[in-house]
Each structure stands twice: as C-alpha cells, then as structure tokens.
Amino acid sequence: GVFRGYLNGNLIGDSIDVGLLYSHGGNISIGRNGGSRFHDGTSSTPWYFNGEIMEFLTYNYVLNEAQKKIVENYFASKYRNEIETGMANDMYDYRISHGYELMGIGQEDASNTHIIAQGTGIIRIDNPTDLDDGDYLLIGHDNKGIANWITDSIPYDSIQRIRRNWRVDEVGDISNIRIGVDTTVLPAKPAFYESYVILVDANSDADFDMSTNPQDVSMNPMTVKSGALRLVNNIGLSAGDVFTIGVARNRTIRNGNWNDNSTWLLNIVPGPGETGLITDGDTIDLASDVTIGNVVIGNTSVLNLNSYELGVGVHFLTIS
C-alpha cells in the first residue's frame, strides 16, 4: 500500500510498499513514533508531535480525491477558529455563520465521486442530476434549535418552521438534488399540520416571508417516505441559498375546484387520511367524489358539493 500525508490539502510526503498492521501487543500511537519508518524513509527512536490533534477520523475504505476535499472543508468549518483555513481546496464560504456539521457531494472525475452525504446531522443529500468533473455542493448549518416550531419569518400563516437554517455553497453547477430529513428528531407536529416542507430563500437573508420577497422564497413539500426520512426530489439549490424545515397544513389559497392542485397551499390535493382546510372567504367546488381524512371549513367559506360525495373519514356527506 501507499501511505500519504497532507497538510491543508497539500501533499507533504508519501511512502510506498507500506505493510499491513497486524495484531501485536504494543500500542498504536498517534503523534509519536516508536522506531517506525517516516515518509522520507528515515527511522528513529520516538519522535513526538509538538501540537494538538483535535479530531481523528478512521474509515474502512480509502477516501477518494473528492471525499478528501469534502473532509478537509468539514475540518476547516468545525475548527474554524483553531486551524489555518487558507486551504488549497477551500470550497465553503459560510463557515463563520453556518459551519456546523458540514457535509457535501461532488466529483473530481469519474473515479473520484461522492454522491450521498449525511454525516452526523438530520439532513441527507443525494441524487445530483447534473454532476460534472469539478462540481461540488456543500451544506452547513447555524446550530440554532430544532426542538420547537416557530412562526417567525414564514411564507404563510399555515406554516411553522424550526429555528435552524442551513446554507449552501457550490462549485460549478450540479443542478438539482434530493433532500431527505430525519423527522424522528423533530418536535411533534401541531394539529392538522400534516406535511413536512423545505423552505428555500434565494435572497440569502433567511427571510422566508413571501409577503416581503415572494420571488426569492420557495416551498417544497416532502411527499416521499423512506424509513425515518421524508424526501423531496429535484430541488434546485445554488451558492448562498438558505433553507430550513417546516410543517404545513394544507389549506385553500383561492376560490376554485377542489381537485385542482393550484387551489391548495401545498399544490397537492389532500387525499384519504389527510386534512383539507377551506380558508375563510374561499368558495370551493367539488368536480367528482372525494375521500379525505378530515375537512375544516371556515366560518365564511363555501363548499359546493354539486351532487358529488365528500367522504370524511368513515362518513360520507351528500347534498343534492
């Protein structure tokens, strides 16, 4: 095998024909040498490292070039106040504000790729749709709380979100990705707030209020389930974008046809087992039979069944 040493992403030496580490009675040392061979071929009685080792990672596989660059940026973000950050492969500009649990995906070439990332956090990213050589996307967060849902800076009154934000940096352009969230560590959802969403602010100021910057904020329902993960496919993120996790209750946002996606806040017609809320003042018309878990009708709302059946839970309502 080959043993290589890097400092801030730069190769400082290597040794070829390195043997396996077999079982033995002695200790394995980090930061000292007990008569072993160095990268330059010399050997000596114990030499000691004059410094501090803040973290040591081991893998059961050899990191490829793309993975090494991502790990280097993880270290630079985690220990941004303690280590030199002028790295050869510095790819994340937001380590001061969003340097926690940095992760990323990318490709150096066809033999050096990393396309699934989660790390120690609750966010997983994968499935890049246009990953070329030299493209990378990295994400870190601001370490704010995830224990409560808040109503500060939200797109609509039917959305709540956690306080934590994640920020994106990108080298090249990988187009769209899939985002997964481990929802088991999030607080319980409020009543009728049944859907998880990803809120993205392209203005980079973490203001998710659509009344102040509607052109910059997007809401992406996580409609796919995979174990503990809720997923949203084909979400586009660019350098500087900020996103967070929210929950939403699916309510009407205009007069119209119940069966039209655009009638509903989440752009999804509520189905069996789900709740549909008809907002005060909206008039909604059924165009076919509908089955739903719950329906909430505002005081000044109008629901025209038009001789169709509305199945609510195990009950059906028919008005001619």
Secondary structure, DSSP 8 states (H G I E B T S, - for coil): --EEEEETTEEEEEESS-------SS---SSEESS-B-TTS-B-S-EE--S--------SS---HHHHHHHHHHHHHHTTTTS----TT---S-HHHH-EEEEEEEEEETTEEE-EE-TTSSEEEE--SS--TTEEEEEEE-----SS-B-SS-SSTTEEE-S--EEEEEES---EEEEEEEGGGS----TT--EEEEEEETTSS----TTT-TTTEEEEE--EEETTEEEEEEEE--TT-EEEEEEE--BB-SSEETT-GGGBTTSS---TT-EEEE-TT-EEE-SS-EEESEEEE-TT-EEE-TT-EEEETTEEEE--
